[in-house]
Amino acid sequence: MPELSHRRRMLVLAICCMSLLIVSLDVTVLNVALPSMQQELHTSVAGMQWTIDAYTLVLASLLMLAGSTADRIGRRKVFTAGLVLFTIGSVLCSLAPDLDALIVFRMIQAVGGSMLNPVAMSIITNTFTDPRERARAIGVWGAVVGISMAAGPLVGGVLVDTVGWRSIFWINLPVGLAALLLTLRFVPESRAPKPRRPDPVGQLLVIVLLGSLTYAIIEAPTSGALPTACFGVIALGALLGLLIYEPRRDEPLIDLRFFRSVPFSGATVIAVSAFAALSGFLFLSTLYLQNVRGLDALHAGLWMLPMAALCFVCAPISGRLVGSRGPRPSLLIAGVTMTVSGVLFAAFEAETSNVTLVVGYVFFGIGFGFVNAPITNTAVSGMPRAQAGVAAAVASTSRQIGGTLGVAVIGAALASGIQGSAYRSGFVSAARPGWWIITACGLAVLVLGALTSGRRARASAERTARLLESPELQEAAGVRAPDRSAA
């Protein structure tokens, strides 16, 4: 990618953030609309889980494919295709006649979404080559997530209460079209110098692993032990297949050597934990505020505003902190505050009091605001720029896997707890296991943030980057170098 002026770099960042805005806004707006969708489509808790997880599941399955494809055929080309598909999928979702159609259209939307965030992050990484400038750009990127969290509940609440839940998908149309036109005009094309070849077997194994695992978790409360165990065995087999097959390929879909970097491995697990906590937090909060307290969508969104506002405020602060002090301070702050929030709900039933409810939301907003920037920066900063698309895709995949598992596991725990009891009277006690899961996710962020951000961890990242860049070092380390002559 050619060196761009400061003004052009800022414009490229703004365009990439537009894609993140519609993808993130789609998630937060959808959560507010879940109770209305449940009533109109006559679905269960599992049905609501699938409206979220059908999207995140496809997204997680295809992100690495999208990242490697963008490195190979052109990042702008894949990015524009993603904008087109995501916008079309949004229109189809607004026209869905029933739950099954909505789930299918959400999957189409996700195919487009898989081409946006990891490719946009790859574009940003190759546009902002200075580490400090890149950290600040990633802080802005994280702030957009905060904007979506702040605007999503309010925008979604107004649309659901005045027009209906279908209108929440319309807002993607103008933003998507504007981002598409600006991309074609201002974003330069870029490719990796030596991109990797497709890996259809690895891609299929990823799809089987995530699909079977998610199905087993969501359907466990109603399907019985045998089907759940069967899908669990399929997921385990797919995981073993990946661990055996991928290292034998010269150009794998998932380069397991990335995980020799302690910060990269830590960022991956932290991303899963943080986004599992976020998705579970939004899922439980939305159902409680509307189905238990009886609030409409707009007032439920207003109650969640403290969390969203703190996320918006803290994200750019975290980006600057990562640029000046590294990822550790942000990760420690995030881990402590997310854990405190989870404990307030799990041990003290914070949702039953207005004061503790707001305090719990504030703590979680601070935590999630601080966690995103160090995840993204750690995932891409230690890797060769030529493989930025794949590294960013692994980080984005980890987020989506966390989101998928958060809704699946916490939703399944909630469904098991409210079976056979009155919904409103039994919700708080049924939700308690879910809040403890969120607490455990916060503790994981705290512990891993401390363990994977020290001097030895950074040294492992430097060794891994050299290993990935130099075939000679790979051979000296006993790792088979890629066979470029066959490409």
Rosetta blueprint (number, residue, H / E / L):
1 M L
2 P L
3 E L
4 L L
5 S L
6 H H
7 R H
8 R H
9 R H
10 M H
11 L H
12 V H
13 L H
14 A H
15 I H
16 C H
17 C H
18 M H
19 S H
20 L H
21 L H
22 I H
23 V H
24 S H
25 L H
26 D H
27 V H
28 T H
29 V H
30 L H
31 N H
32 V H
33 A H
34 L H
35 P H
36 S H
37 M H
38 Q H
39 Q H
40 E H
41 L H
42 H L
43 T L
44 S L
45 V H
46 A H
47 G H
48 M H
49 Q H
50 W H
51 T H
52 I H
53 D H
54 A H
55 Y H
56 T H
57 L H
58 V H
59 L H
60 A H
61 S H
62 L H
63 L H
64 M H
65 L H
66 A H
67 G H
68 S H
69 T H
70 A H
71 D H
72 R H
73 I H
74 G L
75 R H
76 R H
77 K H
78 V H
79 F H
80 T H
81 A H
82 G H
83 L H
84 V H
85 L H
86 F H
87 T H
88 I H
89 G H
90 S H
91 V H
92 L H
93 C H
94 S H
95 L L
96 A L
97 P L
98 D L
99 L H
100 D H
101 A H
102 L H
103 I H
104 V H
105 F H
106 R H
107 M H
108 I H
109 Q H
110 A H
111 V H
112 G H
113 G H
114 S H
115 M L
116 L L
117 N H
118 P H
119 V H
120 A H
121 M H
122 S H
123 I H
124 I H
125 T H
126 N H
127 T H
128 F L
129 T L
130 D L
131 P H
132 R H
133 E H
134 R H
135 A H
136 R H
137 A H
138 I H
139 G H
140 V H
141 W H
142 G H
143 A H
144 V H
145 V H
146 G H
147 I H
148 S H
149 M H
150 A H
151 A H
152 G H
153 P H
154 L H
155 V H
156 G H
157 G H
158 V H
159 L H
160 V H
161 D H
162 T H
163 V L
164 G L
165 W H
166 R H
167 S H
168 I H
169 F H
170 W L
171 I L
172 N H
173 L H
174 P H
175 V H
176 G H
177 L H
178 A H
179 A H
180 L H
181 L H
182 L H
183 T H
184 L H
185 R H
186 F H
187 V L
188 P L
189 E L
190 S L
191 R L
192 A L
193 P L
194 K L
195 P L
196 R L
197 R L
198 P L
199 D L
200 P H
201 V H
202 G H
203 Q H
204 L H
205 L H
206 V H
207 I H
208 V H
209 L H
210 L H
211 G H
212 S H
213 L H
214 T H
215 Y H
216 A H
217 I H
218 I H
219 E H
220 A H
221 P H
222 T H
223 S H
224 G L
225 A H
226 L H
227 P H
228 T H
229 A H
230 C H
231 F H
232 G H
233 V H
234 I H
235 A H
236 L H
237 G H
238 A H
239 L H
240 L H
241 G H
242 L H
243 L H
244 I H
245 Y H
246 E H
247 P H
248 R H
249 R L
250 D L
251 E L
252 P L
253 L L
254 I L
255 D L
256 L H
257 R H
258 F H
259 F H
260 R H
261 S L
262 V H
263 P H
264 F H
265 S H
266 G H
267 A H
268 T H
269 V H
270 I H
271 A H
272 V H
273 S H
274 A H
275 F H
276 A H
277 A H
278 L H
279 S H
280 G H
281 F H
282 L H
283 F H
284 L H
285 S H
286 T H
287 L H
288 Y H
289 L H
290 Q H
291 N H
292 V H
293 R L
294 G L
295 L L
296 D L
297 A H
298 L H
299 H H
300 A H
301 G H
302 L H
303 W H
304 M L
305 L H
306 P H
307 M H
308 A H
309 A H
310 L H
311 C H
312 F H
313 V H
314 C H
315 A H
316 P H
317 I H
318 S H
319 G H
320 R H
321 L H
322 V H
323 G H
324 S H
325 R H
326 G L
327 P L
328 R H
329 P H
330 S H
331 L H
332 L H
333 I H
334 A H
335 G H
336 V H
337 T H
338 M H
339 T H
340 V H
341 S H
342 G H
343 V H
344 L H
345 F H
346 A H
347 A H
348 F H
349 E L
350 A H
351 E H
352 T H
353 S L
354 N H
355 V H
356 T H
357 L H
358 V H
359 V H
360 G H
361 Y H
362 V H
363 F H
364 F H
365 G H
366 I H
367 G H
368 F H
369 G H
370 F H
371 V H
372 N H
373 A H
374 P H
375 I H
376 T H
377 N H
378 T H
379 A H
380 V H
381 S H
382 G L
383 M L
384 P L
385 R H
386 A H
387 Q H
388 A H
389 G H
390 V H
391 A H
392 A H
393 A H
394 V H
395 A H
396 S H
397 T H
398 S H
399 R H
400 Q H
401 I H
402 G H
403 G H
404 T H
405 L H
406 G H
407 V H
408 A H
409 V H
410 I H
411 G H
412 A H
413 A H
414 L H
415 A H
416 S H
417 G H
418 I H
419 Q L
420 G L
421 S L
422 A L
423 Y H
424 R H
425 S H
426 G H
427 F H
428 V H
429 S H
430 A H
431 A H
432 R H
433 P H
434 G H
435 W H
436 W H
437 I H
438 I H
439 T H
440 A H
441 C H
442 G H
443 L H
444 A H
445 V H
446 L H
447 V H
448 L H
449 G H
450 A H
451 L H
452 T L
453 S L
454 G L
455 R H
456 R H
457 A H
458 R H
459 A H
460 S H
461 A H
462 E H
463 R H
464 T H
465 A H
466 R H
467 L H
468 L H
469 E H
470 S L
471 P H
472 E H
473 L H
474 Q H
475 E H
476 A H
477 A L
478 G L
479 V L
480 R L
481 A L
482 P L
483 D L
484 R H
485 S H
486 A H
487 A L
